[in-house]
Amino acid sequence: MKGKVIIPILLFVLLLAACGQGKLDEPIALVNQHNEEVVFPTGEPAVFFFITSYT
């Protein structure tokens, strides 16, 4: 049963990866909590985390 579920999921992930864009043309710009724009470069791999809180 597990194999029947895992195989379609892996095929779906493979399809999404094949249809994705290879490289971004423009840097990624986000806004932090102080409304300052933060830009992530696209030339090198970058790891960033989102921490959200709802009050």
C-alpha positions in Angstrom: 0.0 0.0 0.0 2.8 2.4 0.8 4.4 1.8 -2.5 1.2 2.7 -4.3 1.1 6.0 -2.6 4.8 6.9 -2.8 5.2 6.3 -6.5 2.6 8.8 -7.7 3.9 11.4 -5.2 7.5 10.9 -6.6 6.2 11.2 -10.2 4.3 14.4 -9.3 7.4 15.9 -7.7 9.5 14.9 -10.8 6.9 16.6 -13.0 7.0 19.8 -11.0 10.8 19.8 -11.0 10.9 19.4 -14.8 8.4 22.2 -15.4 10.1 24.6 -13.1 12.3 27.5 -14.1 16.0 26.7 -14.1 17.3 30.1 -12.9 15.8 33.3 -11.8 16.5 36.4 -13.8 15.9 38.9 -11.1 16.9 39.0 -7.4 14.2 38.1 -4.8 13.0 41.1 -2.8 11.0 40.7 0.4 9.9 43.2 3.1 10.8 42.7 6.7 8.9 43.7 9.8 10.2 47.2 9.7 9.0 47.7 6.1 12.6 47.6 4.8 13.2 45.8 1.5 15.6 42.8 1.8 17.1 41.4 -1.4 18.4 37.9 -1.9 20.9 37.3 -4.6 20.2 34.8 -7.3 23.7 34.0 -8.3 24.6 31.9 -5.3 22.4 29.5 -3.3 20.8 31.2 -0.3 18.9 29.8 2.7 16.4 32.0 4.4 13.7 31.3 7.0 10.3 32.8 7.5 9.1 33.2 11.1 5.6 34.4 11.4 3.5 35.1 14.4 -0.2 35.9 14.6 -1.4 37.8 17.6 
